[in-house]
Amino acid sequence: MIGEDKVIRFGGCKSGQACTLVLRGASNHVLDEAERSLHDAICVLTQTLKETRTICGGGCTEMLMAQAIENEVPHVAGKASLAMEAFCKALRQMPTIMADNAGFDSNQLVTELRAAHNSGSGDSAGLDLYTGCVEDMKRLGIRESFKSKLQVLLSASEAAEMILRVDDVIQCAPRQRG
């Protein structure tokens, strides 16, 4: 029995190619959210099996991308450099949000992470959210799906581009009437 429902459990199956997951929640809303989260996780796993490349997790990749963009900012003139700086800031928000959600002091952890990456020896440094420390993600085996991370970045940059286009339209000078 699970709650008030009777279920049949099959065990010891040789092939092991199918399984059943039973989700329970205090309300339909909680149950729907758990089902969506599980579906998202299974989709990421499926995509990772198709595209096996992985990258370091724990905010490591975001910090490396921000550092690479930041190194190019002095070589770019005009408003594009401001956009690049803003993108760096947005990338650095990911480790901050992760630390906040884990209940750690995000300011302390992200500055330690940034220092590790700027020292040159921390190419795989990221946030270990079990201990609340900056650790080597390769050594700990904390990995993320490359395809999932790529899709997140593409979606974010497309959304930012759409907002910038709307800002251009709003900021246009009014046409002369005559």
C-alpha positions, 0 to 999 in steps of 0.5 A: 500500500502507498497511502490509501492506494493498493499497488502491485510491485514486480521485482527481480525482473531480468531485463530491467528495461522499465521502471515505475516511479510513484510520485506523492505530494501534499496537493495537486500543485506540488505533485504537478511540479514534482512531475515536471521536475522529474520529466525535465531531469529525464529529458536532460539524461536522455540528451546526455546519452545522445550527446555525451560531452559534459562540462564542469558544474558548480558554476565553473563554466559560467566563471570561465565564460565570464572571464573570457569575455571580460578579457575581450572587453578592453579590445571592444569600443562603444556600447558593445563593451557595455553589453559584454560587461553586463553579460559577464555580470549575468554569467556570474549571477549563476554561482551566486544564485546557486549559493543562495539557494543552498543557504550559503553566503553567496558573496563570500563563495563567489569572491573565493570562486572568482579569486580561484579562477583569476589565480590561474590554477582554478580552471576547474574550480566551482562551488561544492554546495555540500560543504559550502567551499570552492573545490575542484569540480573535476576531482569531485566529478561534478559535471553538467550536460554540455547540450543542456548548458548550451541550450540555456545560454542560447535561450538567455542570449536570445531573450536578451537580444529581444529585450535590446531590440524592444529598447531600440524601438522605444528609444527611437526619436519621435518622427517629425510631423508636419 
